Amino acid sequence: MKARKNWWRWLVGSADDRVSSSVIDILGHRYDREKQQAMRYSQHAERMRYPQFREALLRIASEEEKHAGLIEGKIKALGGKLPDVIPIF
């Protein structure tokens, strides 16, 4: 299979077209997953007995939050609305 040189343009259409809602949907799904992962790591950290493991999980949760923040910025830049994140218990 031949790789597309302008894959982004292929995905969203030409530069003159309005950004496809499917791109925003994909980003919204990724945002939701990153936020949920951050919640999971934080919840596991609360139950962690050893402080070094707790700190490691909290660092990972922080990285997941950063990823979600980057995706949030892209969604807003494209004119999309952030999805409601379903809390993890």
N, C-alpha and C positions, 0 to 999 in steps of 0.2 A: 504494500500500500504506500502510495506516495504521500509524504508529509506536506501539509498545506503551509505555505509561507505566511499567509495573512490569516491565520486561524481565527484571530479575534474578530476581524472584519467579517469572516465567514459566519461566525457564531452570532453576531449582533446585526449583521446586515451591512450595507454600505455606510460610509461615514455620514451621509446626508439623512439616512433613515433614523427614526426614533428608536431608542434602545428597546430591544425585545423584552417583553415581560418575562419570558422564560429565563433570561440571564438573571434578572432580579430574583426570580423564584429559586434558582439554583443557589445564588448567594444567600438568600434567606434561609434555605435549608442548611447550608454550611454554618451560618451564624447560629442557628438553633442548636446544631450539634456541638459547636465549640462551647456555647454557654452551658449546655447540659454536661459536657465533659468536665468543665471547670467546677460545676456543682458536685459532681461525683467525686472528684479528687478532694475537694474541700470536706465533703462528708466522711470520706475514708480517713482523712487526716484527723478529724475530730475523734475518731475511734482508735487511732494509732497509739500504742502503748509507749513506744520508744521515740524520744524527741527527734532524733536524726531522721527517722522515716517520716515523721509528721512534717518536719521542715521540708523534706524532699517533695512530698505530695503537695504541700502548699506552694512550692516554687513551680511545680508543674501546673497547678491550678491557675497561678498568676500568668504563666505563658499562654494558657488556653484563653484567658480573659483578654490578653493582648491580641491574640489572633482574632477573637470576636470583635474587638475594637477596630481592627483594620478592615474587617469585612463590613462592619457597621458603616465606616466612613465611605466605603465604595458604594454600598446600597444607597446611602443618602446622596452621594455625588451623582448617582444615576437617576435620582428622583424617586426612588422606591421608599416603601414604608417598612419599618422593621417588623418582623413577625413576633407574635406573642410566644415567649419561651415557656414551655410546659415544665413546671418544677419537677425535679427528681427527688423522690423520697426513699 
